[in-house]
Amino acid sequence: MQNISIKQLPSPSVVVDEEIVRRNCKKMIDRSKQLGVAIRPHMKTHKTIEIGKFQVEGLEFKKVIVSTLQEAKFYAQSGYFKDILYAIPIAPNKLEQAASIHSSIDVLHLMVDHPDHVRALVDFRVSNNAALAGKKWSVFVKIDCGYHRAGADPCSPKTLDLIASITKDNNQHFDFQGIYTHSGHSYRQQTPKEIAAIALEEATVAGQMGARIREAGLPCPIVSIGSTPSSDPAKPIDFSRYPIGTVIQIIPNHSCLTAAMFSNYQILKGITLFELT
């Protein structure tokens, strides 16, 4: 990193305050410990090794989530992150890359939500077992908790059939991890009460689905839930801080989009700026 002056920064620039980032990461880790649950932080926004380490600091297992296989490869090649979940249902044309990453670390978990995924994974392993270094595929079944972007229907008998096809019919090819949900629709909510309702809905859907799987005599080691808003509902704006006549502009934006617009981050450490590329 290169020591630079804030006066030299182009406008606009992304400035990341290291102290605040560390504090936020610790808050989430402490919250998970308080609840007695494991945490798997997402890397998709910052895409840096440095902040990724902050997110798992003090945890026994350095487990992370990514949104692309390029991100998975990046974190795998760091040598620090060896348990990675690719959070998008896998496309058959990405299996070769997934196998390469899976064989290079402890485990790359994949997501499935349709029988076609299972067939593609089995066919690849049968014909390309060497590419996997003899390892089984490690998979989660994604469950739709109301977002409707991806995930198997928790109310459909076909979802239990899907899990049975992994854990019984093709168990020689798979290490089944459990189920995973993501309440992406929580980002659209406007109040803490609405966000809390989505969080409760997600937890209920996932918990009931996990129970149904076990009642059917099938394994379900992990039931995973979560999104950024539902993990810690935002506090409402305190308008008493602003006198009548104050113009407030609220610009909704996803932090992932903001980060993706810049190739370099400016890291504020104390009063000193460093450039991170």
N, C-alpha and C positions, 0 to 999 in steps of 0.2 A: 504494500500500500504506500502511496505517495502523500506526504504531508503537503496540503495546499491551503490557500486562503479562501475564505468564503467569498471574498470580492472577486475571485477568479472564476467563480461558478457561472456557467451559462444559465440562462433562464428560459424555460423552467428546468429545475433539477429535482431529483429525489434526495432528500436529506433524511437519514435514519439515525435517530438518537439511540446509541447503544445502551445507555442506562435504562431508557424506557422499554426497549425491546427485551432486555434481560428481566426487567421487573414483570412485564406482562407474561413472559414465558414461565417464570417462577410462580406467578399467581395461578396459572393453569395447572402446573404440576402439583402445587400444593392443594388445589381444589380436587384433583383426581385422587390424591392420597387421602384427603379428608373423606371422600365418598367411598373409598375402598375399591376403586376401579382402575383398570389399566388404561393408559392413554397412548394413542398413536397419532402424533401431530402431523399435519399436512405441510408439504413443502412447496406447493404449487405457486404460492404468492411470491415469495422472495427468491427461491431457486438458488440458495447459497449454502455452502457447507457451514460457514461460520454461524449463521442464524439457526441452521438445523441443529447444530451442537447445543446452542442455547436451549432449544425446545426439548431436548432429552437430558439435559444436565441433571445429574443426581438420580436418574432412573436406572434400575437394574438392567433393563433391556432397551436398546436403542432402536425402537420400532417406529417406522415412518410410513406415510402415505404419499403417493405421487399421482399426477393426473396424466402423464404421458410416459411411454417407455424410454424416451430420451432423458427425461428426468430420472427415471429408475437407473439407467445406465450411468448417468452423471454421479448419482449418490453411491452406486455400487462401486464405481472406480475410485471413490475417495478412500476406500478401505476402512471407513469408520462405520458406515451403515450397512448392516448385513441382513436385516429383516425388513423387507420393503413390500408394501401392498400397492398394486396397480389398481386404482379405484374405478376403472371403467370396464364394463363387460368386454372381454377380449374378442378381437376380430381375428378370424382364421389367418389372414395375411400377416399377422404380427407374431405368430407363434415361433418362428425361427429366432427373432430377436428376443422374445420372452425366454425361450429356452437357453439362449446364450447367457442372459443375465442371471437366470435361476441357477445355472450350473457354476456361476462365478462367485456366488455368495452363499450364505446359509440358506436363504429362502426368498424367492419372489412369489408372493401370493397373487393369484389371478381371481378375477370376478366373473361369475357366470350367472345368467338368468333365463337360459333357454336350452332345450335339449340339443339344439344345433351346436352350442358351445361344447357340450360334453362329447358329442360325436367327433368334432374337429380335434379336440385335445387327445382323445383316445387314438384316433387315426394317426396323428402326428407322433405320438409316443411309440406306437407300434412300429412305425416306419423310420423313426429318427431317434431311437433310444440313446444312441451315442451322444447326440447333441445335448441331451439332458444329463449326461454323465451317470446314467442309470437311476436318476432320481425320479420320484413320482411328481406329478403336478400338485401344487398346493392351492386349494381353491376355497373361496367364500361364495355362497349364493347370495346375490343381491336381492333384497326385498323392497318392493314399492310401499312406502309409508305415506303416500299422498302427494308426492312430487310429480309422479307420472312421467318422468324423463326416462327412467330405466328401472328394472327390477321386476321380479316375479310377483304375481298377484298373491297376497297372503291369504286370500279367501278361496283360492282355487285348489281343488284336489291335485291338479297337475303339478303344483309346487312341491307337494310331498313326493309325487312320482319322480320329479327332477332330483330331489335330494336322495331318494332311494337308488336312483340310477348311478349316483356318484358313490354312495356309501356301501351299496350291496352289489349291484350288477357289475360295476367297474371299479371296485375298491382296490384292485391291484394297480390301478393307474393313478389313484388320487389319495392325497391326504386332505380330508375334509376339515376345514377350520371352523365352520359355523355360518352364521348369517350376518349380513351387514345392511344397515339402512343409512340413508342420508336425507335429512329434511331440508332440501335445497329451497323449498317454498317458504322457509322461515325468513329468507332474505327479503321477501316481498311484504312482510308484515310491518305495520306502522307503529304499534305500541308494545310495551313489555308484556301486557296481558295477552295480546295476540300471539306473540312469540312463545310465551309460556304454554299457551294452548297447543301450539304445534309441537313443542317439546314433549308434552304429555301424550299427545296422539302418537308420536313416533315411538316413545318408550312403550306405550300400550300395545301397538301393533307388533313391535319386535318381541316384547315379552310373551305375548300370546302365541306368536308364531313359534318361538323357541319351545314353549310348552307343548304345542301340538306336535312338533317334530319328535320330542322325547316320548310323548304319549303313544306315538306310532311305532315306538321301539327303535327309533333311529338316533344316532348321536348328534349332538349340537354343542360342541365344546365352548363356542364363543357366541355371544349375542352382542353385536356392536351397533351403537347409535351415535348420532351427533352431527352438529353443524356449528359454525362459529356463533351465530346469534342465539341458538338454543342452549349453548353451553353456559352463557352468562348474559341473560336478557339485558338490553341496554336500559339505562336510566333515562326518564323523560327529560326534556330540556327544561331548565329552571328559568322561565321567562321573567321572573322577578328580578333577575340580574340585569335586565335590559330596560331602560326607560322607554315610556311611550313615545312612539315615533321612530324608534330604532329599526333600521332595515336589516333583516336577517336573510341571507341567501343560503339555502341548504341545497347542496349539489349531490344527489345520490350517485355513487360510483362504487364499483367493486374494486377492492384493493388489488386484486389479481390483475385487472385491466390496467390500473395505474402503473404497477411494477413492470408490466410487459412492454410499456411504452418507452422504457429507458434501458440502455445497455449498461450504464454505470450507476452505482449508488454512491452517494456521499455519506460517509459514516462520521457522525458527530460523537467524539469521545471526550467528555469533559468540555473543553473549549477548543479542541483541535479537530480539524476536518481531515479525513483520509478518503481517498478514492478507492472504491472496490469495484473491480471489473469482473 
